Amino acid sequence: MNQKFIIKFEQGTLEQSYKIAETDVVDGINGVFEMLDDSFIKEVVAQFITMRKAFFESYERYN
């Protein structure tokens, strides 16, 4: 896709996408998987928590 790797994480109704130019990754798709280490995954999970909290707070203000 436009010479980019797209990494997508989904949790319920929430989604996070990351686009990385192929030229920024050493060793192709294997390099992408190397980037997805435990530290990165922990940050993704933390972002989902933040996203869910923001959504529910907004939803409560709406109702």
C-alpha positions as MATLAB code, in Angstrom:
seq = 'MNQKFIIKFEQGTLEQSYKIAETDVVDGINGVFEMLDDSFIKEVVAQFITMRKAFFESYERYN';
ca = [
       0.000    0.000    0.000;
       1.815    3.069   -1.285;
       5.153    1.528   -0.271;
       4.166    1.484    3.395;
       3.693   -1.188    5.984;
       0.434   -0.745    7.874;
       0.201   -2.145   11.384;
      -3.293   -2.247   12.844;
      -4.397   -3.078   16.372;
      -8.053   -3.527   17.312;
      -9.687   -3.835   20.688;
     -13.465   -4.002   20.578;
     -14.693   -0.913   18.757;
     -11.343    0.873   19.006;
      -8.550    0.764   16.473;
      -4.985    2.033   16.217;
      -3.086    2.137   12.930;
       0.572    2.818   12.293;
       2.044    3.411    8.836;
       5.754    2.947    8.266;
       7.491    3.659    4.977;
       9.159    0.564    3.562;
      12.377    2.568    3.230;
      12.401    3.190    7.004;
      12.456   -0.511    7.851;
      15.537   -2.689    7.629;
      14.934   -6.326    6.621;
      11.414   -5.830    5.217;
       8.483   -7.411    7.014;
      10.829   -9.137    9.463;
      12.032   -5.695   10.530;
       8.447   -4.641   11.195;
       7.911   -7.627   13.486;
      11.140   -6.796   15.326;
       9.746   -3.326   16.050;
       6.702   -4.852   17.732;
       8.478   -5.613   20.972;
       6.974   -5.904   24.453;
       7.587   -2.234   25.225;
       5.712   -1.098   22.107;
       2.799   -3.457   22.766;
       2.515   -2.149   26.344;
       2.256    1.394   24.955;
      -0.432    0.300   22.493;
      -2.441   -1.238   25.344;
      -2.014    1.948   27.402;
      -3.299    3.999   24.460;
      -6.377    1.783   24.225;
      -7.073    2.457   27.899;
      -6.753    6.209   27.297;
      -8.918    6.042   24.181;
     -11.653    4.064   25.934;
     -11.659    6.465   28.899;
     -11.924    9.507   26.607;
     -14.749    7.910   24.645;
     -16.765    6.951   27.727;
     -16.296   10.417   29.255;
     -17.545   11.988   26.032;
     -20.441    9.539   25.853;
     -21.472   10.383   29.414;
     -21.456   14.123   28.619;
     -23.629   13.423   25.591;
     -26.235   11.440   27.529;
];
